[in-house]
Amino acid sequence: MPELLSSVGIVGPQLSLRGMRRDTLRVPPFKGSRIPLAMILLPVRVWSVMIEFNKRRRFLGTAVLWFLVAGPGCVAQTAGQPSGTADIISALRNHNFDQALQLSEGALEKSPNDYRIWTLRGMAYSGEGKNSQALDAFERALKLNSTYLAALEGAAQIEYQQGNTEAKAHLQRVLALRPGDPTSHAMLGVIAYREKDCANAVVHFQKAGDLLSNQPAALADYGACLAMLGQFEDATAVLKKAIAAQPGSKQVRYNLALAEWKAGHAEEALATLQPTDGNGFEDEEFLLLAADISESQNDTAHAIALLRKAILAQPKKVDAYLDLAYISFDHASPQVGVDVLNAGLTQLPENAQIYLVRGVLYAQLGLFMEATEDFATANRLDPNLSFTTTAMGIVQSQEHRSGQALETFQAAAKAHPKDALTQYLLAEALSQQAEPASHDTQAIAAAQLAAHLDPQMVAARDLLATLYLRDGHTQAAIEQCRAALATDPKDQQALYHLILAMRKTDQKDQVPGLLKQLMQLRTAAEQQGAQQKRYKLDDVVTTHY
C-alpha cells in the first residue's frame, strides 16, 4: 500500500517552516480529548474552550451483568410453608426446575394466594431461563406481599438483566428491608453508571465493598466514574484491580492509561498502553491516546510518528487525521494541518468533520472564502453537526460583520439549545456588542446556560465573572471565579478577576497571596509556551492512492 503521508517532519530550533504562512494566534494545547472544532478568531479564550469542549476523550464504559442466583439464601425464606412446598424447595436445590414447576402448579391449585409458592414458581421459571414467566410469578407474589424479600430480589434480578427501569425501584426496596446489602448496592451502582449519574454510582460502589473484587466489569464502571469525577488517583487504583481481573480488556486498559495520565503519571500510562510483547502500540485508540500523552510531554516527534502509524494502519478512520490537524494548530502550522486533511479526504471524501476542521484552518490562514465553502460542505454532509453554523458565525465576526455574526450565533443557539459550546459562543458575541445594554443581560443568561449544561466549561464561568464585574456584581463574580478555579487551578483569567473582585471587598488581605499565585502561573505558562515554540511542523507531502 503506498504511503499516505511521506513526511511529517520536525524542524529544529531555528523554528523554520517551509512554504507556510505565519500566524500569530497561539492557543494553549488541550489534550486528552477528541473531535475539535475551531481555532479561528474572537478572544483566544474562545478557541481554547472550543478545543477543550470538542476534543475531550470520554472514558469508555462497560456494562456489567451478573446474576443473583436463587440459592439457599432465597429459598430459606420459604421455611415453615404449608405441606408440599418442601418438595418444591428440594427440586429447586437439585436444579430440577421442570419438576419444581409441576409441583408449584399443584400447590397453587390448593393455595392460589400463597405468595411464597408464587415466589418458588418464579425461581423455577428463572432456572429454566424463562424470564418473562418468572417475572410474572414474582410480580404476582409481590401483589400478595409487597415486602417479601425473595420475590423482590428475584424480580430485581430479572429486571436488571433486561435493563428495565423498574429494577432500580425494586433494589431500593430491597435495601429498605436489608440495609447495606452489598449486591443491591453493586447493582444500583451499575444502574447509576448507565444513567450517567457517577456521583451516586460511586457511593453505591463504595458500599458494595469487597463484593466488587469478583465483579471486574463493575470495577471497570467504578473506575470510569471516579475518573469522570476527577478522582484520578482513586480511579487508577480501582482500574488496576479491574485490569488484573481481565487483562485482555482493551476498554479497561485504555481507561487505566487515561486515568494514570490525568493523575500525572504519563510514563506509567504509556507503559500501560504498551503491548506485553514489546512490539509497539497497535490498537488505533491506544495509538491516539499514546500520541496525546507524548505531545503533552513535549515529545511531538513521537506523537506524530504514532499518528502516522495509525493512519497507515487504518486510512479509512478519521480520528488520526484530525489529531494531526490539532497538533498543527497547536504549533501554529495550519497549512500542515490542511495538507493532512487533504490526504484524509482522499480516503474519506464525504466526511463532514474533515471539512469542518479544514475550514477552521483555512480561517486561521485568512482564507475566509475557502473556509466558508468548507463549512457549507460540512453542513450539507451532516446537518446535525451543530458547530458548522457556529464556525460560520466566527468567520463573519473575523471579517468584521458582527451583526451578521450575532444573528448566526443566535440561530445556532436556537437550533441547538442544549449545546453548551454554542450557548457560550453566543454569550461571547453578545458580550462584545456595544448596544443595546440588554445584550449584557442576554449574554449572562446564555453563559449561565452554558455553565449549567457543562459545569466543567471554565470559559463560561470566566465570561460570567467578566460580565458580573462589569455590572458591579462583585460577589457573583467571586463565586464564578472560585468555581472556575475549582475546575482548573491554573486558570489565570479566573485568578485575575478574583483579584479585581477581592480588592472591592473587605477581604483585601487575600490579594497579595493571589498576586503571587498569578505570577507563578504566568511564569509556568511562559515556560510552557517557550517549549511549544521550539518546533514547527514541516510540510506534509501527500500521494494519491
N, C-alpha and C positions, 0 to 999 in steps of 0.2 A: 504494500500500500504506500503510495507516495506520501512524503512527509507533508503534513498540513502547514506547519509553521517551521520554516527552516531556521529562523533565528529570532529569539527574543533575548537580546544581549544586555549586559550591564556595562555602562560606560563609567569609567572611574572618577577619580577626584576632580578632574577638570570640569565635570558637570556638563560636558558637551552633549548635544542632542542633534544628530544629523537630520536635516530635511524636515524639521518641525518648527512650527510657530511657538514662540514662548508665550506662556500665560502666567499672569501674576497671582491668580487665585490659588490659595492654599487652603485645603480643608483637612482638618485632623482626621487621621485614619480611624475608622471604627470597625474593628474586626470581630469575628465570631458571629457572623450573620449570613444572610442570603438574600438575593434579589434586590438590587439597589434601584434608585430612581434617578435623581437628577443631581447635577452638580453645576449649576449654571450661574445664576445671579442672586439678587437680593442680598441681605446681610449674610455673612459667612455662616452664622448660626443656622440659617435656613437649610443650607446644604448639609451641614453637619447632622441635623436631625433627620433629614430625608434619607441620608445614607444609613444612619443608625436604625431608623424605623424600618427600612426595607431590606437591610442586609442581616437582620437578626437570624441566627440559627435557632431552630427550635429543638428542644430535647425530644428525641424520638421515643414515643411512649410504647408500652407493651400492654396488651390486655392479659388478664390472668383469669383462669378458670380453674377452680379446684372444687372438689366435691365434699360436702358434708355427708359422709357416708352414714346411712341409717344403721347404726350399730347398736351395741348393747346399751349405750347411754340413753339412746332414744327409746329403745324397746322397754327398758326398765320401768319407764313411767306407766307401763300398762299393767304392772303388778297389781294384784287384787282385783282383776277383772272377773266378770261373770264366767261361768263354765264355758269352755270352748275356745277362749282366747289363748289359753296356754298352748294349744296345738298350733295356732296361727303364729305365735311368737317363736315356737320351736322351728316351724317351717322357714320363717324369715332368717333365723340364725343359721340354718343349714342351707340357705340360699335356694330353697325350694319355693320360688316365688309363685309358680303356677298353682301349686298346692295351697299356698297361703291365700291366693285369690279365691279359690274354691271354698276354702274353709270360712273366709270372711263373708262370702256371699251367703252361706248358710247361717252364719251368726247374725247377719243383718236382717234376715227374714224374721228372726226371733226378737231382735232388739234394733229396729231401724233408726233409732235416735241416739244410739250409743256413739259418742264422738271418738271414743278410744278405738272401737272397731273400724270406724271410717279412717282413722289415722293409720292403723295397721294395713288397711287396704291400700291406702296411698303409698305406704312403704313397699308393698308388694308390686304395685304398678311401676314404681320408680326403679325397683330392682330389675324389672323386665325392660326398662328403657322407654316405657310408655308414659312420658312426662305429662302429656295433656290429661290423660285419665288420672294420673297421680295427683296433679294439681287440683282437679275437680274434687277428688276424695278429700284432700287436705282442707280445701275451702269449705266443703260440707261439714267437716269436723269443727272448723273454726266458727261456723254459723251456730253450731250447737254449744260450743265453749270457746269463746274468743281468746281466752288466756291459756289454752292448752299448749304447752311449750313444744312438745314433739311435733304437733301439727304446724305450729308457727315455723319451726326450723325446717320442716320438710317443704313447706310452701316457699319459704325464703330461698332454699337451695335451688329449687327448680326455676323460680323467677330470676334469680341471679344468673344462673347458667344461660337462660334465654334472653337476658338483658332487659327484662321487664322493669318498668319504673316502680311497680308495687314491691319489689324486693327491698327497697330502702325502708319503706314503712314497716314491713314485717320484721326486718332486722332490728329496727329501733324498738319494736315491741318486745323482741327477744331480750334486748338489753334492759328494758324496763323490768322484766321478770328475773333476769340473771345479769346484773350489772358486772361489768368487767370481763364479759365473755370474750376471749381473745379472737375466736373465729369470727364472731359477728363484727368486731372492730376491724379485723383484716378485710372482710368483705365490704364493709362500709367505706374503708379507705380506698379500695379499688373503685367503688362506685363514685366516690367524690373525685377521684383522679379522672375518671371518664367524663365527669361533669365539669372538668377543668377548675375544680374547687380545691386547689392544692393546700390551702390553709387548713381546711377540715380534713383533707386526706392525711396530712402529716400527723394531726392529732390522733386519728384512728390508728394509723400505722404504729405510732409510738405505743399506744395502748395494747396493740396486738402482741407486743413483746417478742419472746423467743419463738413464737409460732411462725414468724416470717422466715426464720432460718431454714425452714423446709419448704418455703414458697419463693423460689428465685424470681418468678415473674412479678410477684407482689413487691419483692425487694427492688426490682428494677423500677417499678412505678413510684415507690417510696423515694428512691434516689433521684428520679427525674423531678419529682415535686419539690424536694429540698433544693435542687438546683434552680428550679423556676422561682423559688422564693429567695434566691440569692445566698443560700446557705451552702456554699460550695465545698467547704471542708467537710461538713457533715455528709453532703451528697457523695463525696469521694469515698468516705468510709463505707457507706451503705452499698454503693455501686461496686466496690471491690469485693464485697461479700456476694453480690449478685453474679459477678463475672467468674468468681471462683466456683459457683454452683453450675454455671452454664458458660464455660469458656468459649464455646462456639458461637455465641450470640453477637452478631455484628452491631445490633442496636445498643446493647448494653455496653459493649466495648467503646462504641462511638460516644455514648453519653458519659462514660467514665473519663475518657480523654478530654472531653469538653469541660467537665467539672474540674478536672485537675488543672487545666489551662486557666480557667476562670479563678481558680484558687491561687494562682500564681506559680504553679508547678509546670512550666512549659516543657522542660526536659522529660519529666515523668509522663506527660501527656503524649509526647512524640514516641516515647518507648511503648506506651500502651497501644498506640496505633500500629506499631511496627510488628509485622508477622514474626512468629517464633522461629521461622526458618531463616530469617535474616536477609531475605531476597528483596526487601524494599516494600513500599506501600503498593497495594494492588487495587483494593476496593476504591471505587470512584469517590464515595463520600469520605473515606479515610484520606484520600489524596487531597481533597479540597480542604478538609479540616487541618491536615498537616501543613498545607500551604498557608492557611490563615495564621497558624501558630508560628511558622517560620517567619512570615512577614512581620508579625508582632514583635519578634526578636531581632528585627532588622536584618534578617537573612533573606533579602529579596531574591538573590540568585537562586537559592534553594526553593523558594516559593514558586518562582517562575518555572523551574525545572519540573516541579511536581504538577503544576497546572498543564504544562505542555504534555506531560506523560498522560494525564487524564484525558486530554483532548485526543491524543493519538490512539488511546485505548478505546474511547467512546466518542467518536467525532459527531455522533448524532445527538449528543446530550448538551444542553445549553449552559449548564452552570459554570464549567471551567472557562468558557469564553467570557462570560460575564465577570468572573473573578479576575481574569487578566485585565479586563477593561477597568475594573475598580482600582487595581494596582497602578495602572497607567494614570488614572486620575490622581491617586494619592501622590504620585511622583511628578505631577504637573506635565504629563506626557500624553495629552489627549489624542494626538494623531496615532500613537501606537495603539491606543485602545480602539480607534476607528479601524485600523488595519486588522486587528484581531477579530473584531466583529464582522468585518467584510469576509474574512475567512470562514467565520461561523455561518454566514448567510449562504455560502456555497453548499453547506450541508443542511442547513435549516432555513430555507428561503421564505418560509411562512411563519417564522417565529416572531411574535409581536414584541417580546421582551428585548430581543436584539435591536429591533428598530427603535424602541423607546430609549434604550441606553445609548445607542449610536447618536440619536437626536440630541441627547444631553451633551455628549462630547462635541458634536458639531456646534452646539450653542456655546460651549466653553471656548471653542476656537473662533467664535464670532461669525460662524456660517449659519445665520439665522434662517435663510431660505431653505437650506438643506435640512436644518433641524425641524422646521415646520413640516416639511414633507415627510420626514420620518415619523413624527408624532401622528400625522394624519394616517400614515400606513399602519402604524401600531394600533390606532383606534379602529381602523377598518378590519384588521385581522382579529382583534379581540376587543370588542366594545366594552367588555366588563373590566378592562384594565384601567382602573379609575385614574391612575397617575398621568395618563396621556393628556387629559383635559387640564390637569394641574400644570403639567410641563408647558403646555401652550400658554397658559397664563404667565408663567415665568418668562418665557421668550418675549411676550408682549411687554412685560414690565422692563425687560432688558432694553427693549427698543423704545423705551420712554412712552409707551402707550398705557399709562397707569389706569386710566378709566376703563379701557377695554380689558386690561388685565384683571381689574377688580370684578368686572362682570363675568369673566371666565371663571375666576375662583368661586364666585357666588353660585354659578351654575353647577360647578363641580361639587360644592358642598351640599347643594340641594339634591343632586343625583346620588350622592354617597354620604348621607347624614351620619352614618356610624363609622366613617373612616377618620381616624384621629389625625392622620397627617394632613388630609385635605382641610379639616377644620382648623388646624394650626396655621396652614399657609393662608387661609382666608383671614385669620386673625392678624397675621403679619401684614398682609396687604391693607387691611382696614386701618391698622395702626399707623401706616405711613401716609394716610390721607389727611390733608390739611383741613378740609371741610367736608361735611359739617361736623360739629362737635359730637354728634350722636355716633360717629364712627368709633370713638373710643369705647362707648358702651357696647356696641356690636362686637368690637374686637375682643373685649373682655369676655363676652358671652361665648364667642367662638373658641377662645383659648381655654376657658373653663371646661367646655365640652370636650376639647381635645385631651385635656388632663384627666377628665373623667373616663374617657374611652381608653386611654393608655396612661395609667398613673406613672409609668416609668419614663414618659416623654419629658425629659428635663427642659427642653427648649420651650415647651408650652408654659411651664412654671416660670422660666426666666422672662418670657414675654409678659406674663401676668404681673410679675414683680415690677417690670418696667412701667407698665400701664398704671399700676396702683401707685407707684411713686410719683408718676406724672400727675395723677389726680389727687395726690395728697393723702392716700390711704396707707399710712406708714405701717400699721400693724398687719394689715393684709399682705403688704409687700414682704414683711419679715417672715410671715408664715410660708409664703411661696418660696422664698429663698431657702429656708430651712428644709422644706420638702424636697427641693431640687438637690441640695447638698446631701440629704439622706440617701438619695439615689446615686448621685455622682459627687463624691467628696472633692473631686478635682475641678468642679465647675467654677471657673474663675468669674464668670459673669454673675452667678448667684452670690458669690462671696463679695464681689464689688458692690452689688446692690444692697447686700446685707450691711456692709459698712456704711453706705449712704443712709440707710434707714436707721441704723442704730445711733447715728450721730444726732438724729432728731428726737431721740427718746432720753429717758433718764438712765440708760444703760451705756453711757459713753465710755465707761471704764473697759468695756469689752473691745473697743475699737482698736487699740494698739495690738492686741493679740491677733485680731482678724487681719490687720495690715501685714503683720509678719507672716501669717499663713499665706496671704495673697502673693507676697513677694517670693515665697518659697515655691509656690505653684508656677509662677511666671518663669522663674529660673529653670525649673524642671521642664517646662513646656519649651523654652528656648533650646535647651539641650536636645530634647527630642526632635525639635524642628531642624536643628543642625544635622542630626543623624539622618533625618528624612531627606535632606537636600544633598546628601553626599552622592547620591546616584540618580541618574536619569535613565529611563529605559531607551534602548536603541531601537531603530526601525525594525519593523516586523516584515519579513519577506514572505509572501504567500505564494502558493502554487495551486493550480486547479486540479481537481480530480479528473 
